[in-house]
Amino acid sequence: MLTRRTVRQAIVLSGYGMVLGLLFLILQAPAVAMSQLGVGPDLVLSLITI
């Protein structure tokens, strides 16, 4: 990452996860998209709290 601020890193990671989930939906992979959108926020929250 280009910044050391944890909150900013979390925002960028969340945005990346959302884009990836939408890309999976566009590519006709709804199961993978739903798992990405389900696991992504939990991962970001755990990274912030650690």
C-alpha angles and dihedrals in degrees: 000000000000095000135052095211108113095208093052091048090052092051092050092047091050091051091049091051092050092050091048091050091050090048090054089051091051090049090055097252103124096161092055091044093052092049090048092050091045099048098035099072092045091052093050092048092051092048091052094050095048 
